[in-house]
Amino acid sequence: MSDHIKLFIPGPVEVRKEILDAQAQWMIGHRGKPFEALFARVQSKLRQVFFTQSRVFISTSSGTGLWEAAARNCVSDDPHAGVVATVCGAFSERWANVFERNGKATTWLRVEEGKAIKPEMVRQALLARAADPARRPFEAIAIVHNETSCGLTNPLAEIVATVKALSPDTLILVDAVSSLGGVKIDFDSLGLDVLLTSSQKCFGLPPGLAFAAVSDRALAKAKTVKNRGYYFDFVELEQFLLKNHTPATPAISLMFALDRQLDDMLAEGLENRFARHARLAQLTRRWASDRFALFAERGYESDTVTCVANTRGVDVSALNRFLAARGMHISDGYGALKGKTFRIAHMADTTEADLQALLDAIDDFLIQQS
């Protein structure tokens, strides 16, 4: 019996053997021509996935590192300006905390967990700021596109349109850690300033890399901000990117895997990839609605991870022990939602056959428990 447990958790996700094997190439130096060629190949393909003609920085970190990069590069220390952080769950709350821990004036725009950030809420926050003579316009707005903790997708295009209409100089910073690569986000058409993600979600890679498309105006803003640090300094990253390098030693083995996976993603076709994610989400939502309930606000459910309201009081640990015997694993609820919900990820290279096998196995557990 295989000891392989197939992951249906929202990161790290299941990684295909071909991608794991791609990491085993002979090592190269990170200041030589072979690395420059690798970086250039990867950069070109990343821009296609981000739908941008702009730069895409590559960071040897988790996506959390790029949260800090956005905070340090795009928001000054001016206490009268700062950032409005939209918060609808555990991860958007954590990003708001990152701004505060970096000394940035942070206005929280918070809704109940599982509810979406609506454009009208953003509109009211921007109008209130404009009406305050003691304050300057927000330098940035932070939006978590896909709140992993509760399986919810915020209406990004509508929020962006609201910001551009009322506060056009405000930089738009977007966390798409659990959506980019599974859902289309057109960086250039939307006019975003920072769009960040990480390797272990929809890209179907091991953890350890993060990526951020960064606009010209975000880079220009960074040049005016003091104390950007070094490791996540956009200006430093740009100088090295122009030479197909990174400032510090990158995770070269992971970049080999990234190179291979990007080829496979583009061979599948990005629109086909997005459609597959949508089908997997619909299958999971139908199953969950029939047997439990969905936690996310109706109409805002994620296409990459479904958060199931545990209306039957299932022991999720017992469920996972049952699933482990069949080589599968799902995720419990996150933080305060532990036990009250459970999450099924349907992202990266998950197939409909994979997902159906999981759902059938959970059905068998429910029958056994009844």
N, C-alpha and C positions, 0 to 999 in steps of 0.2 A: 504493500500500500504506500502510495506517495505521501511524503510529509509536506507537500506543497499546499498551502492554504491560499486560495484565490481571494483577493481582497475586493470587497465591495464597499470600502470606506472612502470618505472624501479626502484621501491623502494621508500617507503615500498610497497611490493607487497600484493596481496590478500592472506589472511591467512585463512585456513580452520577452521571451528568451533571446530573440534576435537583438533586442535593444540592450539587454544585459551583456550579451556577448560582444557587442560593439565597443564596450568599455575596455576590452582586453587587448586592444592594439598596443604595439610597442610604444613606449613613452617617447615624446619629443620635447625639445626645449621650447619655452614660451617666448623666446626672443629670436627665433630663427624663421626662415622662409616657410618651412612646412606649417608652422603654427599660423603665420600670416595668411596662408592659403586657406587653412581650416576656418579661421576667424572670418575671412571674407565670404566664404561659402555660406557659413551659418548666418552672417549678417544679412545677406541678400535674401535668404529664405525666411528669416524672422520678419523682415519688413513685409513680406507677402502675408504672413499670418496676422500681423498687426494692421494690415491695410494702410501702410504708410510709406511715404517717400523719405521720411525723417529717419533719424538715428534710432537704434534700439540698443541700449546699454545692456551688457551681460555682467552679472554680478555673481561671484561665488559666495552665495548666501541663501537664506530662505527669502520668501517674499517680505517677511518682517523687516529685513535689512533695507529693502526699498521703501517701506513705510518711513523709516528714519531718513532715507535719502530725500524723499519728498518733503518731509518736515524741515530738514536742515537747509535745503536748497531753494525752496519755493516760498518760504515764509520768513520774514525778518523778525527781529526782536522788538519791534515797535509795539508797545502795549495798547496802542490805539487802533491797530489794524488787525493783524492776525488771520485766523482761519475759522470757517464755520464747518464743523465736523458733523456729518449726518450719521445718526446712530440708530440701528434697528435690531441689533443683536450683539453677540459676544465679541465678534471680530471687529465690527465697526466701532464698538466701545473701546477695544484695545488700541485701535489706530488713533482714536481721539486722545487716549492716554499717552501715546507716543508723542503727539504734538506737545502736550502739556509737560512731559518729562524733558523735552528739549527746550523748554522755556518759551514756547510760543503762546500768544494770547489765543485761547481756544473757546469759541462759542459752540456749545452743544445744541444740536437740533435733534431731539430724541423722540422716538415713538415706541409704543409697546412692542416687545419682542414678537416677531412673527408678522408684524404689520409693515407695509411698505412706506418708504419716504415718498410723499406725493409732491408734485411740482408746486402746488398751492402753498404747501408748508415752506418750501424754499423761497417762494415769492414773498411771503410774509416776513421771513427772516431778513431778506435783502431790503425790503421796504423799511423795516424797523431800523436797520443799520443806517440807511440813507437819511432817516429822519432824526438821527441822533447827532447833534452838532459837535459832541465831544469825541466822536469816533470818525475814523477814516473808513473807506470801503474795505471789505474783506479782501485780503491779498489772494486768498485761495478758498476753494470749497473742496472738501474731501468726501468722496462717495464710494462706498463699497457696493459694487455692481451686484454681486451675488453673495448674499450673507449665508455662509456655509453652515452656521450653527442652526439655522431654522429653515433652510431650503427655500430661500426667498430671493427673487430677482427684482431689484429696484428699476423703475422706468427711466433708464439713463438718458435716452434721447430727449424726453420731455423735460427732465431736470436741466439738461445742458441748454436747451432752448430758452428756458426761463432765466438761467444765469446770464446767457449772452444778451438777452433783451434788456435786463435790468442792471447788470453790473459787468459790462463787457471786458473790463480790465482784470477781473477776478480769474485767477488761474484755476483750471479744472483738473483735479487730481483724482484718478480712478483706480481703485483696487479691483482687479479682475482675476484674482488668484484662482478662484474655482470656476471660472467661466471662460476665459480667453482660450481659444483653441477648440472649444465645444460649442460656443455661441459666437455669432459674428459681431464684432465690435470694430467699426470702421474709424480708426483713429483720425485720419485726415478729414473725412467727410463730417464727422461730428465736431471737429475742431478742439480736440482734447489737448491737454498740456503734459500730463503724465498718465500713462496707462501701464500698470505693472502687473506681473504675474510670476508664477514660479513653476519649476519643472515637474513637480510630483503630483500635479492635478490633471488637467485636460491634455497636457502634453504627453502623458504616459511615460514619464522618465523617473529615475530615482531622484530623491531629494538632493539638493545641494546647489542648484543654479536658480537664479531669478533674472527676469528680463523687464526692461522698462523702455517703452517708446517715449521720447521726450521732445517737446516742440522747441522751435527756435526761441519763442518768447519765454519759455520756462528756463532755457539755458541763459538767456539774457538776464532774467531775474536773478539766477544763481550768482551771476558775476557781481551783483550789487549787495549780496548778503554776506555778512562777515561770519566767521566761525562755522564754516560748512563742514569742518572736519577734513579727513583725507580719504578714508576708504570709500565713502559714498559721495564724494565731491563730483557733481556733474561736470564741472569745468575740467577737472583732472581726467575724468573718464572720456570726455570728448577729445582731449588732446591725444590720448592714446588710441582711441577708436579710429581717428583719422589715419593712423599708421597700422591699423589692423592688429592692435595690441590692447592689453589691459594693464592698468597701473601696477597691480599686484599679481602674484602667481595665480592663475585660474585653475579650476578643476578640469584638467585637460581630458581625462578619461570620460568625464560626463559630457564634455563637448564633442567627443567622438560619437557618443550615443545620441546626442542632440542632432548632430549632422545626419545620422542615419534616420532618426525618427522624423525629422523635418522632411526628408525625401519621401518617407512613407505617407506622411500627412498630405503632402502636395500630390502624391500619386493617387491617393483616395479621392482627392478633390475637396477643397475647403467647404464648398456648398454641400457636397455629399456628406461630409463629416458633420456639419451642423444639422442636416436633416436626420442623420442617424441618431444624434443626441436627442433631437426632438421626439423621435419615435420611441426611444428607450424611456424618455420621461413620461410620455403618454401611457405606455404600457404599465409603468410603475404606479402612476397616479390612479389609473383605473383599478389596478389590483388593491392599492391601499384604500381607496374610497369604498370598495366593496367590503373590505374586512375590518378596517379601522376608520381613520379620518385623516385628512391632511392638516398639518399644522400651519403652513403658510397661508397668508391672506389669499382668498380666491382671486384668481386672475394674475397673481404675481408669483406663481410657483416656479421653481428653478427647473431648467432643462438639464442640469448636470447632477443634482443631488436632491432626493426627495426626503423631507422630514415628515415622518409618520407620527401622528398623535396616537399614543399608546392607550387607546380607549378600552382595550381588553385587559389592561394590567399585566401584560406579558412580562415575565422575568427575562430581561434581555440577555443577562449573563447565561441563563439556562439555554436560551435560544442559540446563543453563539457556541455553547458547548455541543449542542445538537448539530449545528451547521459545520463545526470543525470536523466531525466524523465524516462529513461529506466533502471536506476540502474547501470550505467557504467561510467567510467572516464578514459581518456587517458592523455598523457603528452604533453605539448607544447615543442617547441624547447628550448634548454638550453643556457643561456647566450646570446651571439651574434646571436645565431641561433633562438631565440624566434620569432615566427611568420613566419620565413622562412622555418621552418621544424616543424614536430610534431613526437612524438615517441609512438610506440605501443610495450609494453613489452609482451613477450610470454615466461614467465619463471616460475619456481617453479612448482606449481600444476595446472597450466592452462591446460584445455583440448581443444581438437579440437572443441567440441561443444560450449564451452565458447567463443573461438576466433571467430568462424563463426558467432555467434550471434552479437558480436561486429562489425565485418566487415559489416554484413547486416544492422546494425543500422546506420553506417556511410554512407552506400549507400543510405539509406532512406533520410538522411540529404542532401546529394549531389543532389538527385532528387528534394527535396523541394527547394533547392537553385537555381536550373537551370531554 
